[in-house]
Structure formats: structure tokens, C-alpha cells
Amino acid sequence: MRLRHPAGPVVHLAYCTNVHPAEDLAGIHEQLTGVAARVRSLTGAGRLGLGLWLSRRAARALRDDPAELARLRARLDEQGLEVVTLNGFPYGGFHDEVVKLRVYRPDWAEPERLAYTLDLAEILTALLPDDVTEGSISTLPLAWRTGWTPAKAAAVNASLAVLARGLRALAERTGKTIRVGFEPEPGCVVETTPQAVALLGGADRDHLGVCLDACHLAVGLEEAADAAALGLPIVKLQVSSAVEAPPGGQHALAAYVEERYLHQTRCAAGYTDDLPEALAGALPTDLPWRTHFHMPLHAAPPPPLTTTSSYLEDLLRLLVTPASPHGDLAAPLTRHLEVETYTWSVLPGPVDIAEGIAAELDWTRRRLAALGLKEI
């Protein structure tokens, strides 16, 4: 979906297809003609935006076969779908029975991550709509924190320099600018926005920045205003909510323990890498907890649990309609918004994924409309 900002720019709203388990091109085409087409119908969108996830396997196939890339672009067009952003965080196997820490490999110290991301950038220049010249890719926050060494830091810095040069060369060759956003996440080397500034502040700001995930920031207990004022380019906002448990109500989180994904959990007095550790007594129960479990934006969990949707709304307002130093409305701090609830397959109870995604997109565009944006 495209929305016109009151200051003039176009803001793109998409849903992230990492919710779907396809690892190859056949599966991706099935997504587009299946769930994505149904979501478009349910939302009534003239053009439905996708935050496309391409596994390493799918990206390599598109890189090696221009005809397949042209076929994918044609399929997007015929289905009324468009891609201005890719999710380059999961490398592959994102719907395996157990993912957990594997989602962070290869990290940015490993050459495979650099090669994959440059391939995605090349692919995105071919998938961008004809009237769009800027695309974005979200990626992991360098690495998981354990095992981080000076040698790994040096390897990461070298990779980021090569990445920036590659993106500059791509822009010169194609006339299209692709920016990569590193996504702060609890437990990682870049866990918070201050860490992002410290580790990425000297990077090429024309092509490298951050992807802010509202769920991650809420679990990190970061103030929305601080995140919005971090001073780095905000390549993309992932529109997401975490689950929150009140003091004494943490037992209800047991329904969200599952084996596939990591669910980092935090309160004001401590942190655990996964929810079972917290429920086993690692965190005090006299304080509220927030857990990295992406919750549907439009629906509240059963009491006593709630979500961080109010935090998300604050972040949307600060990023999309910031005030200028002169007191008038400034241009948005990011123009790429991606609904990223990838946990539908592990939520308690039966769900209709297409209906759920459509409801999330409607929730988001209604809030953007309240901020003065108009769908086009």
C-alpha cells in the first residue's frame, strides 16, 4: 500500500512474507497467488506491498537466472503486488522445527552474509516498481553477543565497508539506491539503539542505517522518543508488538512457550535469552515482563496478558509525523513500514493467516490515516 504523507513523500506499507515457509521459487510463486492475493482482496488494496523474504536458496536461483527474476517481477505485477523492501535477516530454514539461535547465522563476520545481502540488493533493483528508485533491506544486528571477539569485530567492519562500496556501485550502475538496515534485537551485539550508534555511527549513511523493530525496542524497555531521536538513518520500521505480563500474571505466558523461535524476556530487574528460563524463576515476578513474541497488532491476548501496542502507536507517531525545528510537520523519518508478525504458526489456537494479516494491515493504515496520511 502507498500512502501520501502530509509533507508530500510517499510512505510504503507492506507485510513481511517471512510468515510463509517457502524456501524456493516455486513456493514463493505459490505465496503470491495464494495468501498474498487473498490478503490483497481482503484489504481492498489497489497495490499490496510485500516485504519479501528470499531464502539464500531462492536468492541464488534468482541471481543465477535472469529469466526467473523477470518471471517473479511479472508475477508481482499481474497479482497487483509490489516490493520495495526485502527481509534479509533469516538466511534459511526459518520455519524449521527448531530455529532459535540458528537465525543469527551466518553473522556479519562470515562472508556468506555479505554475499547474500549483496545478492538481495541486486535482486531488489530489478523488483522495484518502475516509479520507485529507493529500496531497503533489513538484516541482523551484526551477530549474537556470545563469542563476540575483537577478531570478529574487525571482520564485521571489513564486511560493512565492502557492503557500502557494493551498494554505491549498484546505485551508480542502476540509478536505484538500496539501503541496508541493521535491526537491534535483545541478546545481540547491537541490542539497543545506543549500541547501534556506537557500532554503526561511522558507517556510510547514504546506504547503511538501522531497521527499528517496535517489538524489539519495547522488550528492550527503550523509550520511543529516544529510539526516534537516535541520529542514524532509519531504513525501515517493522510494525510489531510484544506480549506483556503484569506482576503476578507471568504464569499466563506459559501458553507462549514453543520450540521454534527464541523469546527473549526482560523486566526492569533482569533479562533471559528465552521465556522458559524466565518462567523457571530467573526473573522476579513483582515487576511486569515483556517477551519477544510478535503478537497480532489488532487483537489482545487473553487476560491478564496485554501487548505493547500503545508503544507501537507512539513510535509510529514519532517516526511518521515528526515535528520540525520550526514547529511544522517534517518529512517522515522512515518511508518503509513492514508489518512483521511471523509467529502465526506458533500462536496458541487456530488462526487464518490471510485474515490475520489483512486485519493487521487495516489496523496500521487506520492509525496512519489518523496521522494525516492518505492512501493512494
C-alpha positions, 0 to 999 in steps of 0.5 A, spaced: 500 500 500 502 507 498 500 512 502 501 520 501 504 523 507 502 530 509 509 533 507 508 530 500 513 523 500 510 517 499 510 512 505 510 504 503 506 499 507 507 492 506 507 485 510 513 481 511 512 474 507 517 471 512 510 468 515 510 463 509 515 457 509 517 457 502 524 456 501 524 456 493 521 459 487 516 455 486 513 456 493 514 463 493 510 463 486 505 459 490 505 465 496 503 470 491 497 467 488 495 464 494 495 468 501 498 474 498 492 475 493 487 473 498 490 478 503 490 483 497 482 482 496 481 482 503 484 489 504 481 492 498 488 494 496 489 497 489 497 495 490 499 490 496 506 491 498 510 485 500 516 485 504 519 479 501 523 474 504 528 470 499 531 464 502 539 464 500 536 458 496 531 462 492 536 468 492 541 464 488 536 461 483 534 468 482 541 471 481 543 465 477 537 466 472 535 472 469 529 469 466 526 467 473 527 474 476 523 477 470 518 471 471 517 473 479 517 481 477 511 479 472 508 475 477 508 481 482 505 485 477 499 481 474 497 479 482 497 487 483 503 486 488 509 490 489 516 490 493 520 495 495 523 492 501 526 485 502 527 481 509 534 479 509 535 477 516 533 469 516 538 466 511 534 459 511 530 454 514 526 459 518 520 455 519 524 449 521 522 445 527 527 448 531 530 455 529 532 459 535 539 461 535 540 458 528 537 465 525 543 469 527 547 465 522 551 466 518 553 473 522 556 479 519 563 476 520 562 470 515 562 472 508 556 468 506 552 474 509 555 479 505 554 475 499 547 474 500 545 481 502 549 483 496 545 478 492 538 481 495 540 488 493 541 486 486 535 482 486 531 488 489 533 493 483 530 489 478 523 488 483 522 495 484 516 498 481 518 502 475 516 509 479 520 507 485 528 508 485 529 507 493 529 500 496 531 497 503 533 491 506 533 489 513 538 484 516 541 482 523 544 486 528 551 484 526 551 477 530 549 474 537 553 477 543 556 470 545 563 469 542 563 476 540 571 477 539 575 483 537 577 478 531 570 478 529 569 485 530 574 487 525 571 482 520 564 485 521 567 492 519 571 489 513 564 486 511 560 493 512 565 497 508 565 492 502 557 492 503 557 500 502 562 500 496 557 494 493 551 498 494 554 505 491 556 501 485 549 498 484 546 505 485 551 508 480 550 502 475 542 502 476 540 509 478 536 505 484 539 506 491 538 500 496 539 501 503 541 496 508 538 496 515 541 493 521 535 491 526 537 491 534 534 485 537 535 483 545 541 478 546 545 481 540 551 485 539 547 491 537 541 490 542 539 497 543 539 503 539 545 506 543 549 500 541 547 501 534 550 508 534 556 506 537 557 500 532 554 503 526 555 511 527 561 511 522 558 507 517 556 510 510 549 513 511 547 514 504 546 506 504 547 503 511 542 505 517 538 501 522 531 497 521 527 499 528 523 493 530 517 496 535 517 489 538 524 489 539 525 496 542 519 495 547 522 488 550 528 492 550 524 497 555 527 503 550 523 509 550 520 511 543 522 518 543 529 516 544 529 510 539 526 516 534 531 521 536 537 516 535 541 520 529 542 514 524 538 513 518 532 509 519 531 504 513 525 501 515 520 500 521 517 493 522 510 494 525 510 489 531 508 488 538 510 484 544 506 480 549 506 483 556 505 480 563 503 484 569 506 482 576 503 476 578 500 474 571 507 471 568 504 464 569 499 466 563 505 466 558 506 459 559 501 458 553 507 462 549 512 457 550 514 453 543 520 450 540 521 454 534 523 461 535 527 464 541 523 469 546 527 473 549 524 476 556 526 482 560 523 486 566 526 492 569 530 487 574 533 482 569 533 479 562 533 471 559 535 469 552 528 465 552 521 465 556 522 458 559 528 460 563 524 466 565 518 462 567 523 457 571 524 463 576 530 467 573 526 473 573 522 476 579 515 476 578 513 483 582 515 487 576 511 486 569 515 482 563 515 483 556 517 477 551 519 477 544 513 474 541 510 478 535 503 478 537 497 480 532 497 488 532 489 488 532 487 483 537 489 482 545 491 476 548 487 473 553 487 476 560 491 478 564 496 478 558 496 485 554 501 487 548 505 493 547 501 496 542 500 503 545 508 503 544 507 501 537 502 507 536 507 512 539 513 510 535 509 510 529 507 517 531 514 519 532 517 516 526 511 518 521 509 525 523 515 528 526 515 535 528 520 540 525 525 545 528 520 550 526 514 547 529 511 544 522 510 537 520 517 534 517 518 529 512 517 522 515 523 519 518 522 512 515 518 511 508 518 503 509 513 500 514 513 492 514 508 489 518 512 483 521 508 478 525 511 471 523 509 467 529 502 465 526 504 458 526 506 458 533 500 462 536 496 458 541 489 456 537 487 456 530 488 462 526 487 464 518 493 467 516 490 471 510 485 474 515 490 475 520 494 479 516 489 483 512 486 485 519 493 487 521 494 491 515 487 495 516 489 496 523 496 500 521 493 504 515 487 506 520 492 509 525 496 512 519 490 515 516 489 518 523 496 521 522 494 525 516 496 520 511 492 518 505 492 512 501 493 512 494 
